[in-house]
Amino acid sequence: MQIPSSNLPSWDNNWGDTGADGTLNPGGDNIKAAEAGYYKLNVDLVGLTYTAVKTTWGLIGSATPGGWDTDTPMTYDVVNKVWTCTVDLTGDKVKFRANGGWDLNYGDDGANGSLEAGGADIAVPAAGNYTVTLNLSNPVYKYKLQKN
């Protein structure tokens, strides 16, 4: 099957940042990260600005070994494009947060496996050892608590 050329991606309409000042410019220079890492990009297409925040992710909550005081670090899996950790959890609650702070955190308002910014605490169904997966690679962020 051949895709009509009108449906193929092109560089006809692209935005970059000439001057590296956080302002989007039509046909501008490539946007470069300050250092290697995993970033959350926020783009304002009305104001033509963007921000890039380097992140590391952790699991926190009353169900974790550190409670609400200490994150359980997650590791980025480059192949599967997800963050993971294996941890002993109690049958209580967890959330995901970036950089050990609450500025960027996710919970699950609908208890449906989809995450919302600042969402509700996530209930852990039962105590046990879990592999926890955080997928931020798609427009709808997802998580999984898999009992080992």
Sequence and secondary structure as in RCSB ss.txt:
>XXXX:A:sequence
MQIPSSNLPSWDNNWGDTGADGTLNPGGDNIKAAEAGYYKLNVDLVGLTYTAVKTTWGLIGSATPGGWDTDTPMT
YDVVNKVWTCTVDLTGDKVKFRANGGWDLNYGDDGANGSLEAGGADIAVPAAGNYTVTLNLSNPVYKYKLQKN
>XXXX:A:secstr
    GGGS  SSS EE TTSSSB EET      SSSSEEEEEEETTTTEEEEEEE EEEESTTSTTTTTS EE E
EETTTTEEEEEEEE SSEEEEEETTSSSSEEE TTSSSB EET   EE SSSEEEEEEEE SSSS EEEEEE 
